[in-house]
Amino acid sequence: MIRKNILIGFIIGIIANMAGIFLYITLFSKIGLEASLKDAVANNYLGKIISLGAILNFLPFFIFLKKKQIYHARGVLLATVLTAVVVAVSQIL
């Protein structure tokens, strides 16, 4: 049961991160989503966009804490840490 709750929180954290990326690109980019992502990969700033998208993980994290769903919040935190590791590794390579 605990692993299931952590997995649900992890999936919600990944979805929130992707939603944050989409929201950031649609609000601040004059070109489309696909063109923005291609430009980010070509100019090596995709990690920055992913990091800005991870800001949206605060919302489900604090909602889960307020509802006392600690294991869901741990899953969201795990997704955020995984995002940070992926961004760090991509910056090194």
N, C-alpha and C positions, 0 to 999 in steps of 0.2 A: 504494500500500500504506500509506503514511504517513497519507494522508487518511482511509482506511478505518479505521485504528486510532484516529485522533482522533475520528471520527464514532461509533465504538463506545463510546469513553470518554465522549463527550458524551451519548449516549443513556442510558448507565448512570448518569451524573450527574443527568440529569433524572428518571429513574426513582427514584433514591435520594432526591432532593428530594421527590418526590411521596409516597414511602413515609414519609419523615420527617414530612411534614405529616399524613398519615393516622395515624401512630403518636402524634404529639403530641395530635391531637384526640381520639383514642380513649382515651388515658391521662388527660388532664387536663380533658376536657369532660364535663359531665353530660348534655348533649343530643347528638343524633345528628350525623353528619358534615355532612349537607346543611344542617341548621339552624345548626350552628356556622359554616359558611362564609357563609351568608346574614347571620348576626349580625356576622361580621367585616367583611363588605362594608358593612353598614349603619352600623356604628360606627367604620369607618375604621381597623381594625387588622389587615387581611389581610396587609399587608407584614411585620408582625412575625411572623405565623404562618409565612409563606413563609421568612423568615430563619431561624427556629428549625428548620424542616424541612431547611434546607441544611446543618445541622450533621451530618446523616447522610452527607454527601458525604466526610467525613474517612475513613470506613471504606474505600470503594473506592479512594480516592486513595492511601492508604498501602499498601493491598494491592498496587496496581499498581506502586508504587515499590519495594516489597520484591521483587516478581517481576521487576523491571527492565523493565517494560513502560511506558517513559517516555511514549510517544505516547498510550496509553490514559489515563495520569495527566493528560496535557495536556488531553485531552478533558473529563475530570471537572473540571479547573480552569476550563476554558472555560465549562462549564455553571454553575459557581459564580459566575463573574464575570458571566455573563448574568443570573443570578438577582439579583445585587446591583444591576445596572443597572436591571432591571425594578422592583425595590423602590424604588430611588432616584427613578426617573421617576414611579412611582405616588404617592410621597410629595409630590413637587413639584406634581403635578396634583391 
